[in-house]
Amino acid sequence: MCNLSANNVSESSSFQPRKYLQTTKGALHSHQASGRAYAVSAGVIWHETCFIPLYLMIESATPLQLPDAQNRVFQVASTFTARPLAGSLQPFLVSAGVADAVEFVEYGQVSEYMLGPQSEAANVPGTLVLIRLEDWLRFELKAQLPSTGPELSQKARQALTVHVDAFHKQIGSLAQRGKPVWLLVCPSDGWIAETYRLRPLLRTYANLLLARLRSTPTVMVLNWPSSFPSAELHDRNADRLGQIPYTSDGFAQLGQFLGAEIETGLASRTPNSVNESADGKQDFAKFLGGLAVRVRMSRPEPGDGAHLDRILRTAAAFSLTGEKRDLSDAEVDRLLHSNGCYLISVSDRLSNYGPSGVVAFDHDRDSLLVEALALSCPVLGKQVEYAVISGLAEIVRRKGCSLLVFAYKASGRNQIMLRFLQSLAGPASEIGFCLQAVEADEQIRKVAIAPGAWTLELGK
């Protein structure tokens, strides 16, 4: 028997994990794997002649860009093998400007992650938690013969009660650290639920957990999309062998759904879109007051062209025009050398987000026409947008103008910007959304959750 460890397996060796995966993936996904030829134990796939650590096969199928220490790394913590999500989730989050890479917490380390300090790292913009309740029963039940008797049901109830209570405390601890947290409770339709006929019990406890978590405003609870075809998504043989519950197409669809929900969730954390009770708003205002948000609006330096290009190309939700994928180098150069462009940098007590927004404008005798305004998702919900409006009002006064005009253009993904402008300026006129500079601060006090809970540094 040959031992293929992480150190002695490579693409140049006689046994190639990537090639091996390509030849065996069909067997795993078509339920043709031989009981004598393949088995899984302690995260290892055993073959008649050698054994392959399961993570090597998964990583071969879903290669990840290794995150740089300075990159924003979005975290995914799951009770099952979720690494195949990388193929669709990472490109979406990178394109949306949410993160530079995605990192996966192994399913055996989810509790440690939620209770530990890793999620507080400055380069972590948020965490997605994926759970299937049946995974909590996997190791207790897998060693037993399939049974549906009352003894099994009672044991499952006792275990689920303990796990639900523990998870509720753990995710509450994670959410209290100030970084965004998303939760998706995936249906328990996998191998454990089917083999031991536990679907109704698992559904009951899932509903119990969701009811408790929906009263936790710091956790964004996602709903499983009803449009997903269950029969086409699930792969129970791969679930049995390696706790990989979905087909490759299923993971691709799930990644696209989650990417869009994460982007929307970050954008909808803007204060004017918060719909909470009076107590909830007070708590949120207190949180914002202690966040120590600092916003710097400054003319871009000659080397800042890459920041302008990245932000204007990727910012979709909070943008006057939506993402500008066709932005030309000439347009970036024009903005870089114009007198009407500011780069917006943001930091708070949790992190330094660096260059996170762009505003560009032209002006005449009476008005300042804002042609571009975009903020990246990670800084939304911190009232940065109000600080920027305050800064623009000051620029209007410096130039002897009186009116701020925002040239909004619907893109299909920038409804957050539309609602923000409507909350400040009311309905749009023929020339755009108009706000009198002398009224800007008063309007901000009316609609912001914690007016003035930021420090603004405005360059010349």
Legacy VTK file of the C-alpha trace (Angstrom):
# vtk DataFile Version 3.0
C-alpha trace
ASCII
DATASET POLYDATA
POINTS 460 float
0.000 0.000 0.000
1.368 3.430 -0.916
0.916 6.440 1.363
-0.014 9.544 -0.648
0.378 12.407 1.817
0.153 16.113 1.105
3.954 16.184 0.952
4.591 13.407 -1.512
1.726 13.802 -3.992
2.315 16.172 -6.889
1.269 16.659 -10.474
4.646 15.297 -11.564
4.400 12.028 -9.596
3.281 8.800 -11.224
-0.010 9.091 -9.353
-1.717 12.412 -10.028
-4.590 13.363 -7.666
-6.169 15.705 -10.208
-6.136 13.041 -12.912
-7.275 10.423 -10.395
-10.197 12.609 -9.385
-11.243 13.049 -13.003
-11.334 9.293 -13.505
-13.092 8.483 -10.221
-15.430 11.477 -9.962
-17.902 9.752 -12.256
-17.874 6.689 -10.060
-18.534 8.757 -6.945
-21.331 10.681 -8.593
-22.973 7.781 -10.452
-23.149 5.408 -7.489
-20.820 2.884 -9.144
-18.026 2.891 -6.546
-17.196 -0.621 -5.440
-17.472 -1.430 -1.763
-14.210 -3.387 -2.017
-12.359 -0.756 -4.016
-13.384 2.417 -2.186
-14.253 3.363 1.374
-13.964 6.497 3.495
-12.554 6.589 6.988
-11.324 9.603 8.975
-11.296 11.841 5.913
-9.365 9.367 3.715
-10.505 7.617 0.545
-9.113 4.120 0.528
-8.304 2.278 -2.681
-7.195 -1.327 -3.065
-3.582 -0.222 -3.582
-3.283 3.129 -1.820
-5.160 5.776 0.135
-5.755 9.418 -0.742
-6.621 12.106 1.820
-10.078 13.310 0.881
-9.122 16.983 1.083
-6.560 16.406 -1.718
-9.305 15.208 -4.016
-11.593 18.089 -3.118
-8.854 20.688 -3.543
-7.894 19.146 -6.879
-11.450 19.650 -8.070
-11.755 23.190 -6.691
-8.353 24.904 -6.712
-8.312 28.119 -4.689
-6.156 31.174 -5.050
-4.005 31.284 -1.934
-4.966 34.466 -0.064
-2.324 37.111 0.446
-1.985 38.413 3.992
-3.257 41.811 2.832
-6.253 40.464 0.912
-9.811 40.539 2.193
-10.646 36.885 2.813
-14.320 35.974 3.182
-14.871 33.004 5.499
-17.243 30.074 4.937
-17.888 27.785 7.919
-19.987 24.722 7.152
-21.067 21.475 8.798
-20.366 19.672 5.513
-17.679 19.807 2.819
-18.382 23.162 1.181
-15.130 23.759 -0.701
-16.739 23.016 -4.118
-18.657 26.304 -3.651
-15.423 28.142 -4.433
-15.860 27.728 -8.176
-18.906 30.011 -8.279
-18.897 31.895 -4.963
-15.349 33.279 -5.086
-15.603 34.837 -8.578
-18.909 36.452 -7.617
-17.578 38.008 -4.408
-14.376 39.169 -6.106
-16.353 40.703 -8.983
-18.707 42.466 -6.545
-15.774 43.908 -4.614
-16.797 42.113 -1.412
-13.567 40.135 -0.983
-10.364 39.123 -2.738
-10.581 35.443 -1.819
-12.741 32.862 -0.038
-11.463 30.572 2.709
-13.246 27.500 4.059
-13.369 26.351 7.680
-13.285 22.561 7.895
-16.530 21.080 9.188
-14.835 19.669 12.253
-13.670 23.144 13.299
-16.846 25.227 12.952
-17.439 25.594 16.698
-13.822 26.568 17.321
-14.012 29.182 14.571
-17.228 30.771 15.864
-15.878 30.960 19.412
-12.284 31.853 18.516
-10.541 35.051 17.394
-10.028 34.159 13.714
-13.210 35.936 12.560
-11.956 39.187 14.116
-8.964 39.455 11.780
-8.745 42.808 10.041
-8.832 41.232 6.576
-12.038 39.223 7.194
-15.035 41.163 5.791
-17.598 38.624 7.000
-18.560 34.995 7.550
-21.102 32.711 5.914
-22.286 29.817 8.087
-23.905 26.829 6.381
-25.485 24.060 8.445
-27.422 20.859 7.868
-28.799 19.534 11.104
-28.295 15.944 9.971
-24.525 16.525 10.006
-24.728 16.884 13.781
-25.951 13.277 13.988
-23.578 11.801 11.451
-20.914 10.313 13.675
-23.392 9.089 16.277
-25.521 7.263 13.715
-23.166 6.221 10.954
-21.666 3.392 13.018
-25.132 1.942 13.718
-27.232 -0.253 11.496
-30.107 1.664 9.877
-33.012 1.781 12.289
-36.201 3.764 12.707
-37.219 2.617 16.157
-38.238 4.809 19.100
-34.840 4.408 20.730
-33.125 5.979 17.718
-35.686 8.786 17.569
-35.198 9.603 21.232
-31.425 9.591 20.892
-31.679 11.917 17.880
-33.962 14.328 19.779
-31.585 14.503 22.711
-28.585 15.142 20.449
-30.394 17.777 18.376
-31.543 19.632 21.486
-27.960 19.867 22.725
-26.613 20.900 19.318
-29.288 23.557 18.702
-28.627 25.168 22.102
-24.862 25.108 21.584
-25.040 26.450 18.041
-27.350 29.298 19.051
-24.773 30.447 21.617
-21.833 29.986 19.259
-23.247 31.968 16.358
-24.380 34.665 18.796
-20.781 34.927 19.991
-19.574 35.165 16.384
-22.075 37.904 15.526
-21.157 40.006 18.568
-17.685 40.605 17.152
-19.032 43.252 14.791
-18.370 41.551 11.430
-21.341 40.618 9.196
-22.634 37.065 9.622
-24.908 35.199 7.201
-26.602 31.903 8.042
-28.210 29.415 5.686
-29.893 26.367 7.185
-29.748 23.828 4.353
-32.482 21.181 4.094
-31.620 17.883 5.725
-32.314 15.749 2.649
-29.039 13.877 2.576
-27.847 10.382 3.256
-28.335 10.437 7.042
-31.856 11.864 6.841
-32.883 9.338 4.198
-31.203 6.261 5.679
-32.581 6.780 9.188
-35.886 8.362 8.105
-35.335 11.487 10.164
-36.550 14.180 7.766
-39.657 15.241 9.803
-37.701 15.414 13.066
-34.842 17.332 11.459
-37.289 19.767 9.856
-38.902 20.424 13.250
-35.579 21.245 14.886
-34.509 23.362 11.908
-37.651 25.458 12.320
-36.965 25.740 16.050
-33.439 26.972 15.416
-34.581 29.467 12.776
-37.244 30.868 15.101
-34.604 31.519 17.749
-32.111 33.029 15.317
-34.548 35.362 13.584
-34.770 37.290 16.836
-31.005 37.904 16.620
-30.728 41.056 14.477
-26.964 40.763 14.059
-27.318 37.503 12.079
-28.623 37.727 8.516
-30.709 34.556 8.120
-31.100 33.451 4.503
-34.008 31.394 3.191
-33.281 28.275 1.174
-34.464 29.087 -2.387
-37.686 27.248 -3.166
-36.752 27.219 -6.859
-33.861 24.803 -6.311
-34.753 21.318 -7.657
-33.915 19.052 -4.733
-33.568 15.860 -6.730
-31.043 17.423 -9.116
-28.948 19.112 -6.416
-28.273 16.239 -4.048
-25.696 13.489 -4.400
-26.323 11.042 -1.579
-23.494 8.694 -2.477
-20.914 11.496 -2.319
-22.609 12.619 0.894
-22.219 9.126 2.359
-18.581 8.841 1.281
-17.249 12.315 1.969
-19.982 14.522 3.458
-20.276 16.282 0.071
-24.047 16.740 -0.217
-24.488 18.283 -3.670
-23.542 17.657 -7.253
-21.110 20.000 -8.997
-24.057 21.744 -10.673
-25.773 21.984 -7.295
-22.751 23.681 -5.729
-22.507 26.041 -8.714
-26.142 27.127 -8.328
-25.799 27.467 -4.574
-22.650 29.594 -4.929
-24.363 31.998 -7.308
-27.349 32.317 -4.981
-25.166 32.899 -1.921
-22.979 35.458 -3.693
-25.974 37.563 -4.645
-27.437 37.302 -1.130
-24.147 38.345 0.490
-23.774 41.355 -1.801
-27.380 42.416 -1.193
-27.047 41.823 2.549
-24.000 44.071 2.798
-25.677 46.787 0.765
-28.955 46.613 2.688
-27.156 47.199 5.985
-27.192 50.908 5.107
-28.907 52.729 7.990
-31.761 54.171 5.931
-32.839 50.639 4.981
-32.804 49.228 8.521
-36.284 48.135 9.542
-36.093 47.380 13.234
-37.930 48.092 16.432
-37.133 51.229 18.439
-34.962 49.162 20.771
-33.188 47.625 17.764
-32.437 51.052 16.305
-31.113 52.272 19.631
-28.832 49.262 19.883
-27.652 49.802 16.323
-27.034 53.508 16.987
-25.007 52.591 20.064
-22.987 50.119 18.034
-22.309 52.713 15.312
-21.352 55.286 17.927
-18.659 52.987 19.261
-17.391 51.914 15.846
-15.121 54.985 15.470
-15.623 55.268 11.709
-13.093 57.504 9.946
-13.682 58.670 6.369
-11.020 60.426 4.331
-11.902 62.130 1.026
-8.767 63.139 -0.854
-7.579 63.833 -4.373
-6.156 60.655 -5.912
-2.396 60.350 -6.165
-0.714 59.360 -9.468
-0.500 55.743 -8.298
-4.192 55.474 -7.333
-5.475 54.635 -10.795
-5.807 50.948 -9.915
-8.065 51.827 -6.958
-10.313 54.015 -9.126
-10.512 51.297 -11.762
-11.310 48.527 -9.259
-14.002 50.432 -7.390
-15.815 51.791 -10.441
-15.695 48.418 -12.214
-16.952 46.334 -9.288
-19.189 48.491 -7.047
-22.722 47.578 -8.084
-25.196 48.069 -5.230
-24.161 51.506 -3.998
-23.280 53.212 -7.268
-24.909 55.982 -9.263
-24.525 54.006 -12.479
-23.886 50.433 -11.344
-20.644 48.610 -12.064
-18.795 49.948 -15.118
-17.273 46.805 -16.602
-16.430 48.644 -19.840
-14.526 51.440 -18.090
-11.622 52.514 -20.308
-8.088 53.346 -19.261
-8.578 56.772 -20.793
-11.549 57.441 -18.497
-9.557 56.366 -15.443
-6.704 58.658 -16.484
-9.150 61.536 -16.990
-10.540 61.100 -13.480
-7.076 60.677 -12.012
-5.936 64.051 -13.334
-9.171 65.997 -12.954
-9.939 68.471 -10.202
-13.332 66.888 -9.605
-12.424 63.460 -8.287
-11.958 62.248 -4.717
-10.849 58.834 -3.468
-12.688 57.706 -0.327
-10.733 55.714 2.271
-12.396 54.169 5.328
-11.308 52.684 8.644
-12.936 51.867 11.978
-11.933 50.221 15.230
-12.334 46.794 13.623
-10.405 47.235 10.408
-8.683 49.525 7.932
-10.588 49.065 4.674
-8.314 51.324 2.641
-9.562 52.951 -0.596
-13.247 52.000 -0.649
-15.076 54.593 -2.724
-14.906 57.149 -5.513
-16.809 60.358 -6.144
-16.429 62.441 -9.327
-18.203 65.661 -10.238
-18.350 68.720 -12.459
-19.744 72.113 -11.520
-21.129 75.350 -12.871
-21.987 78.606 -11.155
-24.939 77.233 -9.169
-24.593 73.463 -8.869
-22.242 70.557 -8.350
-23.178 67.684 -10.681
-22.103 64.337 -9.166
-21.481 62.012 -12.119
-19.950 59.091 -10.224
-20.405 57.952 -6.652
-19.563 54.399 -5.635
-18.786 52.615 -2.371
-17.578 49.043 -1.974
-19.853 46.653 -0.106
-17.599 46.066 2.955
-17.994 49.687 4.133
-21.752 49.932 3.722
-23.842 49.971 6.874
-21.252 52.111 8.677
-22.800 55.464 7.625
-19.894 56.206 5.293
-22.385 57.371 2.671
-23.652 60.115 4.976
-20.108 61.281 5.689
-19.538 61.530 1.924
-22.700 63.619 1.439
-21.531 65.906 4.219
-18.171 66.225 2.479
-19.816 67.015 -0.858
-21.949 69.699 0.779
-18.752 71.311 2.072
-17.224 71.185 -1.427
-20.353 72.925 -2.786
-19.914 75.695 -0.242
-16.207 76.048 -1.057
-17.001 76.532 -4.733
-19.727 79.075 -4.051
-22.487 76.832 -5.378
-25.784 76.031 -3.703
-27.094 72.770 -5.158
-25.980 69.126 -5.185
-27.250 67.176 -8.216
-26.839 63.391 -8.447
-27.003 61.838 -11.937
-28.557 58.474 -11.096
-28.868 55.778 -13.765
-30.631 52.518 -12.947
-28.527 49.417 -13.621
-30.649 46.614 -12.160
-28.404 46.190 -9.120
-28.171 49.711 -7.676
-31.602 50.028 -6.035
-29.831 50.641 -2.720
-28.410 53.869 -4.135
-31.870 54.845 -5.415
-33.469 54.418 -1.995
-30.631 56.345 -0.374
-31.041 59.318 -2.717
-34.807 59.299 -2.295
-34.428 59.392 1.488
-32.231 62.493 1.267
-33.517 64.422 -1.752
-37.054 63.171 -2.375
-38.275 62.398 -5.920
-35.907 62.947 -8.825
-36.286 65.982 -11.067
-35.495 66.182 -14.770
-31.831 66.806 -14.048
-31.465 64.214 -11.281
-31.779 64.042 -7.501
-31.275 67.537 -6.093
-30.257 68.520 -2.573
-29.661 72.052 -1.339
-26.237 72.191 0.292
-27.553 74.202 3.247
-30.118 71.451 3.913
-27.738 68.509 3.673
-26.749 68.307 7.335
-30.362 68.625 8.475
-31.480 65.867 6.101
-28.698 63.630 7.367
-29.819 64.190 10.966
-33.350 63.155 9.972
-32.538 59.874 8.262
-29.237 58.601 9.707
-29.403 56.168 12.614
-26.461 57.775 14.438
-25.877 61.239 12.925
-22.315 62.446 13.255
-20.985 59.119 14.517
-18.027 59.432 12.152
-14.937 61.541 11.624
-14.556 63.135 8.182
-11.246 64.333 6.793
-11.783 66.348 3.603
-8.808 67.208 1.424
-8.486 70.373 -0.591
LINES 1 461
460 0 1 2 3 4 5 6 7 8 9 10 11 12 13 14 15 16 17 18 19 20 21 22 23 24 25 26 27 28 29 30 31 32 33 34 35 36 37 38 39 40 41 42 43 44 45 46 47 48 49 50 51 52 53 54 55 56 57 58 59 60 61 62 63 64 65 66 67 68 69 70 71 72 73 74 75 76 77 78 79 80 81 82 83 84 85 86 87 88 89 90 91 92 93 94 95 96 97 98 99 100 101 102 103 104 105 106 107 108 109 110 111 112 113 114 115 116 117 118 119 120 121 122 123 124 125 126 127 128 129 130 131 132 133 134 135 136 137 138 139 140 141 142 143 144 145 146 147 148 149 150 151 152 153 154 155 156 157 158 159 160 161 162 163 164 165 166 167 168 169 170 171 172 173 174 175 176 177 178 179 180 181 182 183 184 185 186 187 188 189 190 191 192 193 194 195 196 197 198 199 200 201 202 203 204 205 206 207 208 209 210 211 212 213 214 215 216 217 218 219 220 221 222 223 224 225 226 227 228 229 230 231 232 233 234 235 236 237 238 239 240 241 242 243 244 245 246 247 248 249 250 251 252 253 254 255 256 257 258 259 260 261 262 263 264 265 266 267 268 269 270 271 272 273 274 275 276 277 278 279 280 281 282 283 284 285 286 287 288 289 290 291 292 293 294 295 296 297 298 299 300 301 302 303 304 305 306 307 308 309 310 311 312 313 314 315 316 317 318 319 320 321 322 323 324 325 326 327 328 329 330 331 332 333 334 335 336 337 338 339 340 341 342 343 344 345 346 347 348 349 350 351 352 353 354 355 356 357 358 359 360 361 362 363 364 365 366 367 368 369 370 371 372 373 374 375 376 377 378 379 380 381 382 383 384 385 386 387 388 389 390 391 392 393 394 395 396 397 398 399 400 401 402 403 404 405 406 407 408 409 410 411 412 413 414 415 416 417 418 419 420 421 422 423 424 425 426 427 428 429 430 431 432 433 434 435 436 437 438 439 440 441 442 443 444 445 446 447 448 449 450 451 452 453 454 455 456 457 458 459
